[in-house]
Amino acid sequence: MINKETIQRIMDTTQIEEVIGEFVSLKKRGSNHIGCCPFHNEKTPSFYVSPSKGIYKCFGCGKSGNAVGFLMDHEHYTYPEALRYLAKKYNIPIEEERLTEEQQERQNERDGLFHLSEFAQKYFAELLYNDEMGRAIGLSYFHQRGLSDEVIKTFGLGYCLDEWSNFTDHARKNGYSNSMLEKTGLTIFRDDGKSFDRFRGRVMFPIYSISGRVLGFSGRVLSKEKQVAKYVNSPDSEIYNKGHILYGLFQAKNAISKANKCYLVEGNVDVVSMHQSGVSNTVASCGTSLTTEQIRLIKRYTPNVTVLYDGDSAGIKAALRAVNLLFEEGMHVRVVLFPDGEDPDSYAQKYGSTQLQEYLQNHEENFVEFKTHVLMDDIQNDPIRKTEVLKEIVSTIALVPDMIERQEYISLTAYKFQMSEQVLNQQLTQTIANNMAKAFKEENKRQAQSASDTPTPPTAPESAPAPVNMPAINEYSSNILPSGYTAPTQYLPSERPAEPQEKQLIKLLLNHGAKEIPQEFQDENGNSTTVNTRVAEVIVYEIIESGSTFDNPVYQQIFQLYKTAIDEQQPLPDANFFAVHNDSLIRNTALTLMLNTYTVSNLWQERKNISIPSLDTHLLSDVTESLLTFKQKKCEQMMQQNSYALRQCKDEEEMMVLLAKQQQLNNLHLKICNELNRVVV
């Protein structure tokens, strides 16, 4: 393994503008560099590179990361390959870290599984062409499906002889152990000690990693026995997890990037047949329903997916499920439904590659058209069923993260069903709110479970007593409300009243969290003292003390990352931390807020002799004012909620409690406004 010290040296030495500049034409603009994004077609540059932070961000397609991430996305390198590329570029010797005995044993096992899988693939491919039965059964089957020798070899297809232990015996003769054969799943061992080939009598479809290593196999039986499974797949192993792999991605990744589009089909044969027909940007899930991990693999290369599923009821059901999952991951989705009884492979065999491509082009639908098309017959004149279908469509629209795209779908649905857009928007708003409430409930439940499993960390560093003159709102935030009433505490993205204040605090955390500002504290005797404290500690301590949270769930997650780092006395998250974060929403949000795209014209200094203060000049006042305005807005939210509760209240005793609370909140609001030197009208 490349040791941590070497990785850090590579990251410290790398000049991101030099690395990206080898692939993208960049021009300096202020402290940043700007150019046209290499991940999507654009004429106006929206791709920013920040040398000071070591990150890039495209404000057009949303791609972001650091130099390593850029190489992984643009050149499709693995993480170690990207590091070695940078080490070679900057003449940094790679120092390998000596593995522990346990790590070495695990690495040896992984290497052994890879070697055996690659050995098996070569053997099955050799049998397909050089063995009499392989040619007569396996190769003739592929040729009957219209596959050329070129595409057969591109995918490394093969044949496993219909003998009990032909492959197992061959592998043993070449030094592979029973343990390795069992762990790859190539051989099945019975309790009585007997063993046999898992894939005997099947044509073989090797499953490759993104970098082209053989991970496992899918074998298709050629006999028509009903009691025999049509497809058998390798079991999960140290190197293979079917829910994390897409069949054909190794062969399709370049075509997907070039076309900026991916076709998603159901079966292995469909993938190979689509390649044969000139539609190379095609992949399939590996013997499992589509998973989130598989969608994220596609998203590395394109956000645009067209689902191609069979026209039977099972295919329609799978397509409906896939559409929802794809939308949840922020993908742009279209659907092509083949005639009942047809799939991409059978259609290509029957009509040829030209007609297949024409069919794909002419029958591509957005999901509203697709759902309307497949569900309209079921509606007929039944108003109840029509209502159910509309709710189902709106529930899918609610998964679309882009507001404009959501509205386009609403308009289309209203037109298709002759419904009022206003009614559909109301249903959409309610659905989004319900989804958010459910997500928050699940997150709170998860955090509560996590807190019960681990000791409660301190809410602030022991060295940081409470700052002076910073009003807190936690003493007024208890839920004293009428029985049966729940205050509205979750907001839709367009309705979050404290969004600007929350955004400003998160920007301060991201850009200035590690910097120090003077803070006045009081000891036990009431004596004042000034201590330099990190901005992150000041913000985290104040938010926790106030009892507040962020309405924006992504901001809350970023805030929690800083709180955890402080509680556990770990280094604060920085640009590199977020550049490689596995949650794309957190990564893109953080890097967007860290990247300053505004520049000051040189004319201010050259012609008008006006000096521009640095961002750090007023850091103390910025932090103080940002915290106070955040608390002011939260206080106003509580006042609104309490006022609403008063209007709903019927019980005189409860009303008196709410009136007292309203007065307390008014006093607090006035106190905060005085701190801000603002007049309350």
N, C-alpha and C positions, 0 to 999 in steps of 0.2 A: 504494500500500500504506500501511496505517497504520504509522507508524514505531515502532521499539522503545521509544523514550522515551515516546511517547503511551500505548502499551500498558501500560508499567510504571506510568505515572501513573494510568491507569484502575484497574489492579489494586490500587495503593496506596490509592486513594481509596475504593474500593468497600467498603461495609459489608454483609457477606454476610447478616446477620440482617435488614437493611432490604430487601434484594433478595428473599430468600426469603419474608419476611414479607408481601409483596404477594400471594403465592399460597397461603401456608400460615399458619394461625393458630398462632403460637408463644408459648410461655410461658417466662419466665426460670427457670432452675434452676441455681443456683450460677454458675459461669462460662460455662455453656452455655445454649442455648435448645432447647426440646423441643416437638414437635408430632406430629400424625398424618401419616404419610408420604403424599405426593401421588402416589406411583408404584404403590401397591397399597392395597387396602382393609384397614384395621385399626381396631380400637376402642381399643386401648391404645397410647399414643404410643411409638414407638421411633425417631423421626426426630430426630437431634441436629444442632445447628448450633453451631460453635465460632467466635465472633467473633475471638478472639485468634489463631487459626490460619487463619481465612478458609476453613474447609472445612465440609462437611456429610456425614453418614453415617447411613444407615438400617440399624439392626440387625435389621430384619425381612426386607427383600428384598435388602439388600446394596448398594443404590445409594449412590454417594459421589462427591465432586468438590468444585470450588470454585464461585464465583458464575457464572462463564462456563459451566462444565459444566452447572450447574443449568438455566440458560436454554436451552442446547442440547438437554438431555434433556426438559425440561418444555414448553417453547414451540417445540421443534423448529427453533430458529434455527441458522444456520450460525455458524462461529466469528466471522467479521467482523460478522455481524448482531448477535450477542450483545455484542460489544465496543461497537458503535455504540449499542445500547440503553443500556448502562451509561454511556457517555460523555454521552448526552443526559440521563440521569437526574441525573448529578452535574455537569452544565454544564461538561464538559471539551471544549474545541475539538479536533476531529480534525485532526491534522497529518499530511498525506500525505508519504511518503518518495519523493523523486525516484528513479525507476528508472534503472538503468544502461542503456546502449544495448542490451546483450544482453537484459536483463530486459524492456525496453520492446518489443523485437522479439518476444520470446516471448509477452508479454501481448497484443500486437496479433494474433498468430497465433491464440491461444486465443479471443479475442473474435471473430475472423473465422470460426472453426470453429463457434462458438455461433450467430452470426448466420446463417450458411449453413444450419445444421441447422434453425433455427427457420423460416427462409424456406422450406425444403423441406417441413416439416411443414404449413405453411399452404397451400402449393401443392397438396400431395397431398389435403388435407382439402377444398379448394375443388373439385378435380376430381371428388371423390366425389359431390358434390351438384349441381355446375353444368356438368359435361361429360356429353354423351350416353352415351359409353362408360363413364364413371365410374359413372353411375347404373345403367346396364344390367348391368354386370359386377360392379363393386365393391360398390355399395350393395345390390344385390339379394342378393349373397352374404351380407352381414352380416345382412340382414333374414331370409334363409332360416335363418340360425343362431339366430334368435329374438332378435336384439339390437335394442333400441329406438334411436331417433335420439338420445335423451338420453344413453345410455351410450356410443354411438359418439362423440358430441362430448366427453363427459367424458374419454375416453382419446385424443381427437384422431386417430382412425383416418382412413385415406385410401386413395387408389388411385394407382398409377403407371401411366400409359398403356402399352399394349403396342406401343411404338414405340422404335426404336433409341436416339434421343437427344432425345426430347421435353423431358425435364426439363433435361438438360445445356444444350440450346440456350436454354431459358427462363432458366436461371441466368446464362448468359453475357450475355444481353441486359440483365440487371439488374446487371451489373458484377462478377460473381464470377469469379475467375481459375481457370485449369485447375489450378493448384497447390492451391487450396482445395478444389476439387471432388475431386481425387485424395486429399487427406489425410483428408477426411471419409468417403471410400469411396463417395460417391454416384455417382461416375463411374469407369469402368474405362478406362484408357488402354493401348492395345496398343503393341508395339514399332514397328509400321509407322506410328504417329502417329494411327491412328483411335481413336475413343472411343465408348462407349455407356453407357446407364443401367444401373447394377447391378441395380435393382429393377424393371425394365420388366415389365409384365403381372402385377404382384403387388398384393395388398391390403397396406396399410402399417400397422404398429404402431410408433408412435414410442416411444422409450425415454427416460424423464425422470429427471433427478436428483432428490434428495430435495426440493430447493427448487423444482422444476418447470421446469427448463431442459431443452431437447431435447439429448440427447447422441448419439443414433444411432437406427437403425431395425432392425426385423425385418420382412421381407417374405415373405408366404405366396403361393405360386404357386396358381393356380386351375385350370390344365390338369392332365390326368391322365397326362402323359408320365412314364414311369418313370425315364428318364435325367435328368430335371430335379429338382434338390433341392427338397424340399417347402418348406423355410424357408431364406432367405438373410439373414444378419445383417451389420451394419456391422462392418468390421474395427476392431481396436483403434487408437485415435488419441490425440492429446494430451488430448482431453476424454472419451474413452470407453474403459473397460476392462471387458469383459463379466464378468470374474470378480469385480468389485467393485460390481456393480449388480444390483438386483432389479427385475424388471419389475412394475409396478403399485404400488411402494412409495409413490410420491408420492400416488397416489389412496387408498392403504390405510392410511397411517400413523396418521391420527386414529382410524380404526375399530379398528386394532390396539391402540392405547393404551386406548381406551374398553373394549374387550372383554377386554383383558389376555390376548390370544390371537392367534396368527397361523396361518392355513392356508397350507401350502406345496404348490403344485401344479407340474406339469411344463411346461405350455405357456402361451403368451400368451392363446390363445383361452379356455383354462380360467379364467384370471384374470378376463377380461372377462365371461364367462358367469356366474361366481360372483357378481360385482358385480351383474349383471342379476338374479340370483336372490336378492338381499338379503344375500349373504354378502360384505360389503365388505372384511373383514380378510384378504384373500388376495393372495399374491405368487407369483412364479415366478422361477427362475434364468434368466438371459438367454442361452439357447442353449448352456449349458455345464453340466457336472456341478456340484452344489452345492459351494461353496468356503467356507473358514473366514471370509473377508472378508464374504461374503454373510450368514453366520450372525450375525456381529457386528453387521451392520446391523439385523437383526431384534431382536437383544438390546437395542438402544437403546430399544425400545418395549415388549418383553415377553420373559420367559424361557420362555413356554409356546408350543410349536409342535405343530401336528397336521399330519402328512404325508399328503397325498392323492395317491396315485400309481395308475397303471393296474393292472388285475388280471392283466396278462400277465406272462410271465417277466422281460421287460426292466424292467417297472415294479416288480416285486418286488425284483429285484436292485438297482435304483436306490434303493428305499425302505430296504433293509437298509444300504446304504452311507451314506445320509443320516442314519439313526438314529445310527450310530456317530459321525459327524462332529458331530452336534448334542449328543450326550452329552459329547464331548470339550470342548465349549465351555460346559458347565454348564447346558444347556437342559433343560427338562422336556418329554419327548417322548411323543406319542401318535400312532397310525397309523389311517387309514381306508383299507381296500382295496376298490376298486370291483369289481363282477363282471367276469369275464374279457371283454374286448372293450369295456368301458365306461370312460369317463373323466368328470370332473366336467361337461364341456360336453355330451357325448352323453347323460349321465344326466339333466341338467336339461332338455334338449330333449325327451327321451322321456317324462319323468314330471312335469315342472314344478318350480317353485321350492319349493313347500311340501314335496313328497316328498323333494326333494334335502336340505333342511334336516333333515327327520326322519331320513333315511338317515345323515347326518353324526352326528347326536346318538345314534342307536341302534347304530352300527357302529364307534364310536371304541374303540380298544383300546390298552392299554399295550404296550410292545414285546415283553414276554414272551409275552403272549397272541397278539400278531401273529406272532412267530417260531414259536410252537407251532402256530398255525393253518396257516401256510404250509408248515411243514416236517414236520408229523406224518405226512402221507401217505408222505413219503420215508423215514420211520423204519421203519414197519411193525413187524416183529418182529426187526429186525436190531440186536443189542446194540452192534455196532461203530459203526453209523451213529448210534444213540442217543447214544453217548458223544461222538461228534464234534459233534452238535447241542448237547448240553449244554455242552461246552467253548466252542462258539461263543457261546452265550447268556451264559455266565459272563464271557467276554472282553468282551462289551458292558457287562455290569453293572460290570465293573472300571473302566470309563470314567466312571461316575457319581461326581461329586466328593463328594456328600453321603452320609455314613456310614449314616444312618437310612434314606434312600431305597434305598441298596444292599441293606440287610438286608431291606427289604420285598420287593424283587425276588427275593432269594434264597429267602425264604419262599414266594413265589408259584411260583417255578420248582420248588422241592421238592414242593409240592402237585401241580402239573401233571404232573410226571414220576414222582411217587411215589418220590422220592429223599430220602436223609437230608440235613437242613440242615447237619449237621456236615461231611459229605463235600464239599458244595458250598462251604461257607465255607473249607475247606482249599484247594480249587481256586482260589477267589477270592483268598485270601491269596497263593498262589503266583503267580497271574497279575499281581496288583498289584505284587508284588516284582519280577517279571520286567520289567514295564513301567517301573518306577522305575530298575532297573539299566540298562535300555536307554537311558532318557532321560539318566541321568547319564553313560553312556558316550559318547553323542552330544554332550552338552554339553562334556565334557572334550576330546573330539576337536576340537570347534569352537574351544574356547579355545586348545588347543595349536596349531591351524592359525593362529589370530589372532595368537598370540604369536610364531610363526615368521615371520609377515609383517611384524611391527612391532618396533622396538627394545624391549628389555625395560626397563620403567620402574623406578625405584628402589622398593624395598619400603616405604620410610618417608621422610619429609622429611629432607633432609640436616641440618637444624638440630636433629633430635631423636635424640640418642644413646640407647643402651639404658637404660631406667629401672633403678634399683637395687631389689634385693629382690623381684623378680617372677619366680618360678620358671617356666621354660619346659619344654615337654614334647617339643619336636621331636627332642631327642637320643635319646629312647627310642622314637620312632615308626617307626623303620625296620622293614620287613616281614621279620623273621627268622623264617620259618615253615617247616614241613616241606615238602618238594617235593610239588607237586600240591595243596597246601592253600591256599585263599583265605579269609581272615578275613571274616566277615559284617560289612560296613561300611555297608550301606544298610538303613534301617528303614522299616516302614510307619508312616503317620501316628499310629496308636494305640500304636506301640511305640517311638517315639523317646525314648530315656532322658534326653537332655539338652534336651528341648523347653522346660521352664520357664527354664533357664539361657540358652538361645539367645534366647528371647522377651525376657527382661530386657535382654540386651545390645542387641538391635535397638531396643527401646523407648528405651534411653539414646541410641543413635545418632539416632533420629528426633526425639526431644524435646529433647535437650541437646547434640547433636553439635557445634554452633558455639560453645558456651560453653567457657570456659577454667577449668582446674584446675591447681594447682601440682604440678609433677613434679620429683623430685630426680634429677639426672643426675651422672655422673662424666666428667671430661675425661680426656685421654690420660695426665695425670700422677696420676690417681686422686683429684683434688680434687672435692669435691661442690659442686654449685650447684643452685639452684632456678629453674625456668623455667615460666612459665604456658603451658600447651599445651592446644589444643582437645581436647575429649572424644573427638571422632571420630578424631583422630590417635592418641590413646592407645590406643583400642580396636582400631583397624585395625592399628597397629604390633604390639600384643601378640598378636593373633590370627595375623598373618602369621608372627611370630617363633616362635610355639608350633607352627606347622605344622599347625594344626587347620582344619577347615571345619565348616559348619553342616549337620546332617543334614536339616533342613527346607530344601528347595530354594528356596522363596520367600525365606526369611531369607538364604540364601547370595547370591541375586541382589541383594537390597537392600544387603547388606554390600559386594558387588562394586561397586555404584553409588557408594558412599562411597569405596571404595579408589581407583576410577578418578578421582574428583573430586580426591582428595588427590594422587595420582600426577601428574596433569596440571595441578595448581595451579588448579583451577576452583572456582567457588562450590559449597558443599556442597548436596546436594538438600534442598529445603524442602517445606512443605505444598503450595505451588502446583506444584512439580515433580511430586509424586506425584499431585496432583489431576487432572492432564491426562496421566498416563502411559498409553500405549496398551495395556499389559498389565493387564487388569482384575484379575487375581489379585494382582499387585504393588500396584496402586492401592488395592484394598479392604483388603489386609492392612496397608499402611502407614498409611492414614487411620484404620483401626480402632485401631491401636496409638497413634496420635497424639492421638486423641480421648479425653479423660478424662471418663467418665460418672459418676464418683463425686463427691459433694459433702459438705462438712462442715456439720453442722447449726449454725445460729447460737446454739443453746442452749449449746453448749460455751463460747462466749465470754460470752454475755449472762448466763447463770445460774451457770455454774461457774467463770467467769473463767480458762478454760484457753486459752492461745494455741496456735495450730497453726503449726508452723514451715513455711516455704515449701519447695517441692520442691528448691530449689537449696541449702538449708542444709547438707545432708549429701551433696552431689553427689560430692565426692572419695571419701568412704568408700563410697558406692554403687557408683561405677565400679570401685574397687579390689576390693570384695567380689564384685561381679558377675563380674569377670574371673577371680578366684580360684575361685569356685564353678563357673564354666564349665570351667576347667582341671581342677578336681577331678573333675567328671563325665566329661570326656574321658579322664582318666587311668584312671578306673574302667572305662570302656568298653574301653580297651586291656588292662587287667588281665583282664577277662572273656574277651576274644578270645584273649589269650595262654594263659589257663587252659584254654580250649577246645582250643587247639592242642596243649597238653601232654597232654590226655586222648586226643587222636587220634594222638599221635606214637608211632612204633614204633622209630625209630632212636635209639640211645643217645647218639650225638654231637650230633644235633639237639636231643635232650631237654636236654642240658647247657646248650646255648645258650639255650634257652627258659627254663630255670630261672634262669640269670643275668639274663635280661631281666626275669623276674618279680620278682626281688629289686630290680633298679633301679627298676621301676615302684612297688614297695612303698615304697621310700625316698622317691621323688618324691611319692607320695600322702601320706606322713607329713609331708613338708616343707610341702606346700600346706595340709594340715589345721592344722599349727602356725601358719602365717601367718593362718589364719582363726580361731585360738584354739578349734579343735574337737578333741574327744577321739576318737581312733580306737579302737574296741572290737574 
